């Protein structure tokens, strides 16, 4: 004799998806009861009815349609992420951290690249919003970007990561503190001829790291040659071009702070062209501590950015039901000393 559970089960169409109503009929309860029991957003009930419903759902192969459920509530559990480019290791690491944080709370992420172009950023944001994402996390914001203001005016949930406009909810590293740490490290090693490669000054990232570097230099009473502060993009080739300018002169710096590791890698390549030895002929500090940094033939001293912490905070800010009092959050960076910054500078005695 068949069990009551098997006997009450309808014969399903093997090609049709099992519906919530199918489970309700087989379990002998209402569809609303099934919906409530199988809703994984609420604590699981341990009653006999709940156990029976879950057993029936499993035996029928029922899969809850989260997308349809969220649409009925006006949500899709999807977050749009804007980054300048995924070929940039830092942006790829940032997106992966956002993806991990989103997955932990049941959200799916979709990424669009903007090339750091404001027009492309606007178009990418509109495309993602037209697909009913629940909000945007933006890693491509520029200091005078109009998009964050538009999102605020329209009440669209969003958060900026790594960069900020100073107003919208933002989660970033403390760039000024990081620039200070990097430059103070070089000063403590005895360097006074220090160049700074801040990156593009249309980003808060570059301006913050440059400000921290200048604070350290000013505290030490060091005047930097203006020609040794070279604004550029954040790419490796940008660092190589800057390095050629710095190392092509007889009056070259003895230390370089590059505001991201790509710039530092480019500076390394330029030094190699001049047969200069990183860590011996000059000291070098990068920023972000990408995975490659410690694997180089001369491991790169770098300022580590806590990507996972920044990502989790960005999600908290974006999903906050009401505006928060402190919308701009800073995560503290950490200096990771390695061989590229070399040994303390020894100077000849004045005696």
Backbone torsions as a table, in degrees:
resi	resn	phi	psi	omega
1	UNK	NA	138.5	179.7
2	UNK	-76.9	151.9	176.9
3	UNK	-69.8	160.5	179.2
4	UNK	-59.9	-34.8	-179.4
5	UNK	-63.4	-44.6	-178.9
6	UNK	-70.9	-38.5	-176.3
7	UNK	-66.2	-32.2	-176.3
8	UNK	-85.8	-3.6	-175.0
9	UNK	-82.8	126.7	176.8
10	UNK	-71.5	156.0	177.7
11	UNK	-81.6	110.8	-174.1
12	UNK	-80.2	156.2	169.2
13	UNK	-75.2	116.9	-173.9
14	UNK	-61.7	-19.8	-177.0
15	UNK	-98.3	-7.4	-179.4
16	UNK	-98.9	142.0	177.5
17	UNK	-66.2	145.7	177.8
18	UNK	-74.3	129.5	-177.6
19	UNK	-99.7	166.4	176.6
20	UNK	-60.7	-36.7	178.4
21	UNK	-65.6	-36.3	176.5
22	UNK	-59.1	-44.8	-180.0
23	UNK	-64.2	-42.5	-179.2
24	UNK	-61.3	-43.8	180.0
25	UNK	-63.6	-44.6	-178.6
26	UNK	-66.7	-34.7	-177.2
27	UNK	-88.3	-11.1	179.7
28	UNK	73.6	32.9	177.9
29	UNK	-131.8	176.5	-179.4
30	UNK	-81.5	154.9	176.6
31	UNK	-57.7	-36.1	-179.7
32	UNK	-64.6	-35.4	177.4
33	UNK	-65.0	-43.8	178.0
34	UNK	-61.4	-44.6	-178.7
35	UNK	-59.4	-43.9	-178.5
36	UNK	-66.6	-41.7	-177.3
37	UNK	-68.7	-37.3	-175.5
38	UNK	-92.1	4.6	177.6
39	UNK	-76.6	107.7	-174.9
40	UNK	-76.5	2.6	177.9
41	UNK	-87.6	-8.8	179.8
42	UNK	-118.0	156.6	179.7
43	UNK	-56.7	138.7	-176.9
44	UNK	-70.6	130.7	176.5
45	UNK	-78.0	145.9	-178.8
46	UNK	-112.9	18.7	179.0
47	UNK	-72.2	164.9	179.6
48	UNK	-61.5	-40.1	178.9
49	UNK	-62.3	-44.1	-179.8
50	UNK	-63.2	-42.2	178.8
51	UNK	-63.4	-39.1	-179.8
52	UNK	-66.6	-42.3	179.8
53	UNK	-62.3	-43.5	179.6
54	UNK	-65.0	-37.1	178.6
55	UNK	-66.0	-42.3	179.0
56	UNK	-64.7	-44.7	179.9
57	UNK	-58.7	-42.4	-179.9
58	UNK	-66.8	-41.4	-177.4
59	UNK	-68.6	-32.0	178.7
60	UNK	-82.7	-13.1	-177.7
61	UNK	77.5	31.5	-179.0
62	UNK	-70.6	135.6	174.6
63	UNK	-122.9	123.9	-179.0
64	UNK	-67.6	128.6	179.5
65	UNK	-83.8	87.0	-177.5
66	UNK	-61.5	-38.4	-178.5
67	UNK	-62.0	-48.1	-179.6
68	UNK	-65.0	-38.9	179.4
69	UNK	-62.1	-43.5	-180.0
70	UNK	-69.4	-34.8	177.1
71	UNK	-61.4	-39.1	179.0
72	UNK	-63.3	-28.1	178.8
73	UNK	-92.4	3.2	-179.2
74	UNK	81.4	17.4	-179.9
75	UNK	-133.6	157.7	178.7
76	UNK	-121.4	-0.6	-176.6
77	UNK	54.9	33.3	179.4
78	UNK	-124.6	136.3	-179.9
79	UNK	-118.5	130.4	175.3
80	UNK	-88.0	137.6	-179.5
81	UNK	-123.8	127.8	178.2
82	UNK	-108.6	125.2	176.0
83	UNK	-130.6	154.1	178.8
84	UNK	-61.1	-46.8	-179.8
85	UNK	-164.9	145.6	178.6
86	UNK	-87.9	-9.0	173.8
87	UNK	-73.0	-15.9	174.6
88	UNK	-80.5	118.6	-175.1
89	UNK	-56.9	-40.1	-178.7
90	UNK	-61.9	-44.5	-179.5
91	UNK	-68.6	-35.3	176.1
92	UNK	-65.1	-42.2	177.7
93	UNK	-64.0	-39.2	-179.9
94	UNK	-65.3	-44.2	179.3
95	UNK	-62.9	-42.8	179.6
96	UNK	-62.0	-38.5	178.1
97	UNK	-65.8	-40.3	177.1
98	UNK	-63.9	-43.1	-180.0
99	UNK	-60.5	-44.0	178.8
100	UNK	-62.8	-46.1	-178.7
101	UNK	-63.5	-40.3	180.0
102	UNK	-66.5	-43.0	-179.5
103	UNK	-60.7	-34.5	-179.1
104	UNK	-63.9	-25.7	-179.1
105	UNK	-111.9	17.9	172.1
106	UNK	84.9	21.1	178.9
107	UNK	-109.8	150.1	176.0
108	UNK	-106.1	145.4	-179.6
109	UNK	-116.4	145.7	173.7
110	UNK	-131.3	134.0	-172.1
111	UNK	-110.5	146.5	172.5
112	UNK	-133.9	142.8	180.0
113	UNK	-102.8	149.2	-172.7
114	UNK	-122.1	-11.6	-178.0
115	UNK	64.4	17.9	-177.4
116	UNK	60.1	27.4	177.9
117	UNK	-105.9	121.7	-176.2
118	UNK	-57.1	-38.2	179.1
119	UNK	-65.5	-44.5	178.3
120	UNK	-65.1	-33.4	177.6
121	UNK	-64.0	-44.6	177.5
122	UNK	-59.4	-46.7	-177.8
123	UNK	-65.4	-40.7	179.2
124	UNK	-65.0	-40.4	178.4
125	UNK	-62.4	-44.2	179.4
126	UNK	-63.4	-39.2	178.9
127	UNK	-62.7	-45.1	179.7
128	UNK	-65.7	-42.4	-179.6
129	UNK	-65.6	-32.8	177.8
130	UNK	-67.4	-17.9	176.8
131	UNK	-95.2	16.2	171.9
132	UNK	62.8	35.9	172.5
133	UNK	-64.8	152.8	-178.0
134	UNK	-79.0	-11.0	179.5
135	UNK	173.8	175.5	-177.9
136	UNK	-124.5	139.4	167.6
137	UNK	-115.5	124.9	-168.0
138	UNK	-119.0	119.0	178.0
139	UNK	-106.0	6.2	-175.1
140	UNK	-114.0	16.3	-176.0
141	UNK	-68.3	139.0	173.7
142	UNK	-106.4	160.3	-171.9
143	UNK	-58.6	-34.4	-179.2
144	UNK	-110.8	25.4	-179.4
145	UNK	-67.6	134.5	-179.7
146	UNK	-81.7	-19.4	-173.3
147	UNK	-60.4	-48.4	-179.5
148	UNK	-57.1	-40.0	178.6
149	UNK	-62.4	-42.1	178.8
150	UNK	-62.8	-41.6	179.8
151	UNK	-64.4	-39.8	177.6
152	UNK	-63.5	-44.3	-177.9
153	UNK	-64.2	-34.5	-177.6
154	UNK	-90.8	0.1	178.1
155	UNK	67.6	29.4	-179.3
156	UNK	-88.4	124.1	179.4
157	UNK	-58.0	132.0	179.4
158	UNK	-161.6	162.0	172.5
159	UNK	-149.6	144.8	175.9
160	UNK	-96.6	141.5	176.5
161	UNK	-123.6	146.6	179.4
162	UNK	66.7	-36.5	178.3
163	UNK	-122.4	158.2	179.4
164	UNK	-144.0	153.2	170.9
165	UNK	-97.5	1.9	178.3
166	UNK	85.8	-0.6	-176.8
167	UNK	-129.1	-54.3	-177.7
168	UNK	-64.9	155.9	174.5
169	UNK	-52.1	128.4	-173.0
170	UNK	-141.5	140.7	174.7
171	UNK	-126.5	117.9	-175.0
172	UNK	-151.2	166.6	171.7
173	UNK	-74.2	159.0	175.6
174	UNK	-79.3	88.9	-172.7
175	UNK	-64.7	-37.7	178.9
176	UNK	-64.8	-42.4	177.6
177	UNK	-62.9	-39.5	179.7
178	UNK	-66.1	-42.6	177.3
179	UNK	-62.8	-37.5	177.7
180	UNK	-64.9	-46.4	-179.7
181	UNK	-58.2	-44.9	-177.2
182	UNK	-63.7	-47.0	-176.7
183	UNK	-73.4	-37.6	177.3
184	UNK	-61.7	-36.5	177.3
185	UNK	-60.3	-44.5	179.4
186	UNK	-67.2	-39.4	177.8
187	UNK	-64.2	-42.8	-179.6
188	UNK	-64.7	-24.3	175.9
189	UNK	-80.2	-4.7	175.9
190	UNK	105.2	5.2	-177.2
191	UNK	-82.7	140.6	173.7
192	UNK	-124.6	-19.0	179.0
193	UNK	-99.2	84.7	-170.5
194	UNK	-116.9	127.0	174.9
195	UNK	-98.3	153.3	179.8
196	UNK	-129.1	127.5	174.6
197	UNK	-111.1	92.9	-170.6
198	UNK	-80.9	-15.7	-172.6
199	UNK	89.5	-163.1	-176.0
200	UNK	-79.6	122.3	-173.8
201	UNK	-76.5	3.6	171.5
202	UNK	-82.0	-0.9	177.6
203	UNK	-108.8	145.5	175.4
204	UNK	-65.3	-27.3	178.2
205	UNK	-57.1	-52.7	-177.1
206	UNK	-67.3	-44.9	-177.5
207	UNK	-66.0	-36.8	178.9
208	UNK	-66.8	-45.2	-178.5
209	UNK	-68.9	-36.3	175.7
210	UNK	-66.1	-41.3	179.4
211	UNK	-61.3	-41.8	178.4
212	UNK	-65.8	-39.6	178.1
213	UNK	-64.0	-44.4	-179.8
214	UNK	-66.4	-33.8	177.4
215	UNK	-62.7	-43.2	179.2
216	UNK	-64.5	-41.8	179.5
217	UNK	-64.9	-43.3	-179.6
218	UNK	-64.2	-41.0	178.4
219	UNK	-60.1	-35.0	-178.3
220	UNK	-86.6	-1.4	-179.9
221	UNK	71.4	29.2	-178.0
222	UNK	-101.5	125.3	175.1
223	UNK	-97.0	122.7	-177.7
224	UNK	-93.4	138.4	174.4
225	UNK	-60.6	123.5	-179.9
226	UNK	-55.8	-28.6	179.1
227	UNK	-70.8	-12.4	179.3
228	UNK	-94.3	3.8	172.6
229	UNK	-108.8	103.3	-169.2
230	UNK	-114.9	110.1	176.2
231	UNK	-77.4	143.5	-179.7
232	UNK	-164.4	-173.5	168.5
233	UNK	-73.2	-175.6	-178.6
234	UNK	-99.1	6.1	-173.5
235	UNK	-82.9	166.3	179.1
236	UNK	-61.1	-43.2	-179.3
237	UNK	-64.7	-33.2	175.2
238	UNK	-61.1	-41.6	178.1
239	UNK	-66.2	-36.6	179.0
240	UNK	-66.4	-42.0	179.1
241	UNK	-63.7	-43.1	178.4
242	UNK	-64.2	-40.4	179.1
243	UNK	-62.7	-38.8	178.1
244	UNK	-63.2	-38.0	177.3
245	UNK	-65.7	-42.4	-177.1
246	UNK	-70.5	-42.4	-172.8
247	UNK	-92.5	-4.4	179.7
248	UNK	-84.1	-1.9	-179.7
249	UNK	-111.4	152.2	178.0
250	UNK	-68.1	-30.2	178.4
251	UNK	-92.0	71.1	-176.7
252	UNK	-96.8	156.9	178.1
253	UNK	-71.0	157.0	175.2
254	UNK	-95.0	-7.3	-179.3
255	UNK	-151.1	148.4	-179.7
256	UNK	-133.8	129.7	168.8
257	UNK	-105.2	116.5	177.5
258	UNK	-104.3	128.8	-170.5
259	UNK	-77.6	3.1	161.5
260	UNK	-155.0	166.0	-173.5
261	UNK	-70.2	-28.8	175.8
262	UNK	-61.6	-44.2	177.0
263	UNK	-61.2	-39.3	179.0
264	UNK	-64.9	-40.8	178.1
265	UNK	-62.8	-40.7	177.2
266	UNK	-64.5	-40.1	177.4
267	UNK	-63.2	-37.3	175.9
268	UNK	-60.2	-43.8	-179.9
269	UNK	-62.9	-41.6	178.8
270	UNK	-64.5	-38.3	178.1
271	UNK	-64.2	-40.5	179.3
272	UNK	-61.9	-38.1	178.2
273	UNK	-60.6	-28.9	-179.4
274	UNK	-97.8	8.6	-179.0
275	UNK	59.3	33.6	175.6
276	UNK	-95.3	142.9	-176.9
277	UNK	-100.8	120.5	177.5
278	UNK	-67.0	131.8	-179.1
279	UNK	91.2	-16.7	177.0
280	UNK	-114.2	-60.0	-179.9
281	UNK	-77.4	-26.6	175.2
282	UNK	-158.1	155.7	178.5
283	UNK	-97.8	148.9	-176.6
284	UNK	-140.4	132.1	175.0
285	UNK	-126.8	131.8	176.4
286	UNK	-105.9	-163.0	-176.7
287	UNK	-150.9	136.7	176.7
288	UNK	105.7	-21.7	178.6
289	UNK	52.3	60.0	176.6
290	UNK	-65.4	159.2	-175.3
291	UNK	-55.5	-28.9	-179.5
292	UNK	-70.8	-21.7	-169.1
293	UNK	-56.0	-43.8	-175.8
294	UNK	-84.8	-5.0	-177.5
295	UNK	-99.5	-4.4	-179.5
296	UNK	-67.1	159.6	179.6
297	UNK	-59.2	-35.0	168.2
298	UNK	-114.6	100.0	-176.7
299	UNK	-54.3	138.0	-171.2
300	UNK	-90.2	123.8	167.6
301	UNK	-65.0	132.4	-175.8
302	UNK	-150.3	159.7	175.4
303	UNK	-96.4	118.4	-174.7
304	UNK	-82.0	130.2	176.7
305	UNK	-98.5	129.6	-178.6
306	UNK	-82.3	80.4	-173.7
307	UNK	-58.4	-43.4	-176.9
308	UNK	-64.0	-40.0	177.8
309	UNK	-65.0	-42.4	179.5
310	UNK	-63.2	-41.9	-179.4
311	UNK	-64.3	-47.0	-178.8
312	UNK	-62.0	-40.4	179.1
313	UNK	-66.5	-39.2	178.6
314	UNK	-60.3	-42.4	178.6
315	UNK	-64.6	-42.2	177.8
316	UNK	-58.8	-43.4	-179.2
317	UNK	-66.9	-42.3	-177.6
318	UNK	-67.8	-36.2	-175.1
319	UNK	-92.2	-0.5	-179.4
320	UNK	-59.7	129.8	-176.7
321	UNK	-67.2	-24.5	178.2
322	UNK	-134.0	157.8	179.0
323	UNK	-56.8	140.2	-178.7
324	UNK	-93.4	155.6	-177.7
325	UNK	-73.1	-31.1	-178.5
326	UNK	-120.5	80.5	-171.2
327	UNK	-74.9	-11.0	-179.2
328	UNK	-113.9	111.9	-175.3
329	UNK	-109.9	136.1	-179.9
330	UNK	-115.8	129.5	174.4
331	UNK	-99.9	135.2	-176.1
332	UNK	-74.5	131.2	175.4
333	UNK	-83.1	170.6	-179.0
334	UNK	-133.4	131.9	175.6
335	UNK	-79.2	130.2	177.6
336	UNK	-114.5	95.3	-177.6
337	UNK	-71.7	135.9	174.7
338	UNK	-141.3	-170.0	-168.3
339	UNK	-70.1	-21.4	-175.5
340	UNK	-64.3	-23.7	178.2
341	UNK	-87.3	-3.2	170.4
342	UNK	70.0	-166.9	-179.5
343	UNK	-96.4	164.1	176.0
344	UNK	-54.4	140.7	-179.8
345	UNK	-71.1	130.3	175.8
346	UNK	-103.3	134.6	-177.3
347	UNK	-118.8	149.3	179.2
348	UNK	-63.7	144.5	179.3
349	UNK	-69.0	145.5	177.7
350	UNK	-76.2	-12.2	-178.3
351	UNK	-71.9	NA	NA
